[in-house]
Amino acid sequence: MTARTRHAARVLTVLALTVACGALLFAAGQKPILSGKETAPQRVAILVRGHVRTPGGAPMPGMTLRLLSSPDPSVIDMITSTNAAGSFSFAVRRSLVGTTVRLMPSHPLNPSGSFSPAERVFTVTESPGQPDFSYTGPLPDLSCPQANIFFEPEGGSRHYYIQVTVANGFTNGKGLAAGPFKVRATYEDRTVDPWATREIVFAVPGLEAGLTHVEKHVSIGVYPPKAFFRLVKIEVDVPNAVGEANEGNNTRTF
């Protein structure tokens, strides 16, 4: 066998081995790489996303949303709740594209509460729109009708306190319980030079509609009798955790 013949035989052997390896990979289910790019896998689910807000645009957390197929409710029946930002989402199987659905909001603490619109009816598509809702009431209405600084004798000194009254009123004859929420009291400390502005935050666990909550002893501290403090403002519901009928009366200045 000549050198040229031996070289040709080696080339044929390498080619045969390459073909055999490719056949084994194909049989094992591995696809050959045809290019440096791979196509992204197709999404299995379609997201239906939206928001629930007050008429003033504040988020409504904890609202219940039910997605129901129509006319046969056995195809889709899903329930979720809005998060702190008032957002919700449903993951619908891609195979259900073309299904007609009803999306219905409700308030878990007030089943008779009103939404605009009351429900949405639409067909599931590859790119569904954003089905938003507005909760139109009833809503809480938090405010601070009264607050003051006072002291109680403590030995030869005085213990200074802030007393705060928080109200949850009615709007157009309707109201709703609120809570928990926080209240911030800002006051001026004139025991130092220069005077300093300080803050105290306390929590209110909950407040029924039409009632008031009096926080009687928000402690500033114990100081000499000549100490002086001036109340600057009271802010109810910081940082705006409660959707209200009137967001403009949460702050009282002095």
PyMOL commands that set and color helices and strands:
alter all, ss='L'
color gray80, all
select helices_A, chain A and resi 3-27+94-96+247-249
alter helices_A, ss='H'
color red, helices_A
select strands_A, chain A and resi 45-53+64-69+77-81+87-93+100-106+114-116+120-123+133-137+142-154+157-168+181-189+196-204+212-223+229-236+251-253
alter strands_A, ss='S'
color yellow, strands_A
deselect
rebuild
show_as cartoon
